[in-house]
C-alpha cells in the first residue's frame, strides 16, 4: 500500500491510540511512527492532536464496518452467531500474531473522555453498529432486534478484548464466542 | 465515612482514573482531589503514581466483588440473569444521578497499558471474576461453566458501560440486561 504522508499519520495515530489511548501519546511520536515530515503536521491537521486522533478513530470505525460487511462472502449459511465469530476473528489473529499491545481505539478513546463529547468517536461506533445491524436485518431479523443485538455483540466483543489484553490470553475471546451464541440465534 | 489521608488518596485516584485513565491524570491532581497534604504522597506511596493507581484499581476490584457477593441478600430467587441485572444496576444509578463522567477503572487502565504487565489490574479483574463465579456456583452451576459465564457477564457489562458513556444514554445497559438473558439462564 502506498499511503500519502497524511494517510500514514492517521494510520499511525490509530495504532498508537490502540496501544495507549489518546492521553498516553504525543504528536511528535505519531509523526515519527508515520515517518512523516515534522512540518507537515500543522498543514494537514490545523485542529491539532484532537483532529488527528478523531480522524484515526473514525478510520478504524470504517475499517470495522467494512469487515462486518464482508461477512456474507465468507459463508453460505450466515447466522448471527457466525457473524459474531467473524467479528472476533481478527482480534484472535492480531493477538496470536502480534501480541496484546493493541486494543480497540474506540474503547481507548472512551476511557480517556471524562464525560466530554466526542463526535468522531461516536460516529465511529455508530458506523460499526450500523454495519452489524444491517447484516442482521439481511438475515431476516427485525430492525429493532437487529439494533439491540448489535449493541450486545459489540459490547461483549469490547469487554472480551479488554479481558484478553489484560490476561494476555486468547481464551476470553473464545469464551465470548461460545457462550454468547444462545443469545444471538433465534 | 472518616477516611485517612492515605485512603482518600486511593479513593481520589480511583475516581480520576475512572474519568480519564491513568495516562490522563497527574499526582498533583490526585492530591488536590483528596485534600491531602502535599508532602504525604511520597511517604504513603514510595512507588509513586504507579503504586497509587495500582492500589486504586485493586480497591475498585474489591468494591465490585463485594457488590456481587451482596446479591443473594437482594432476592429470594437468585438466577444468573438476576445477578447480571444486579451487576449493571449501580452503573445505571451512577449515570442517571451523576452523569457519564466516570467509567470502569479496570477498562480505563487496560486501555493505557500498551501490552505491558499490570499485576494489580489483573488482580482486580481476578477478584471480580471470582466473585461472579462463586455466586453462579452457589446457584448450582458447574465451576467450569460458572467461570465462562463470569467472563461473558463482565465482558458484556464493560462494553455496555463504554457504549453508555459514549452515547450519554442508559439504553445500552438496559439492552445488555435484556438481550444477554438467554445466554445466562440454563
Interface residues (C-beta under 8 A of the other chain):
Chain A: X19 X20 X21 X23 X24 X99 X100 X101 X102 X103 X106 X107 X108 X110 X111 X112 X113 X114 X115 X118 X121 X122 X125 X148 X149 X151 X152 X154 X155 X156 X157 X158 X159 X160 X162 X163 X165 X166 X167 X168 X171 X172 X175 X176 X178 X179 X180 X181 X182 X183
Chain B: X19 X20 X21 X23 X24 X99 X100 X101 X102 X103 X106 X107 X108 X110 X111 X112 X113 X114 X115 X118 X121 X122 X125 X148 X149 X151 X152 X154 X155 X156 X157 X158 X159 X160 X162 X163 X165 X166 X167 X168 X171 X172 X175 X176 X178 X179 X180 X181 X182 X183
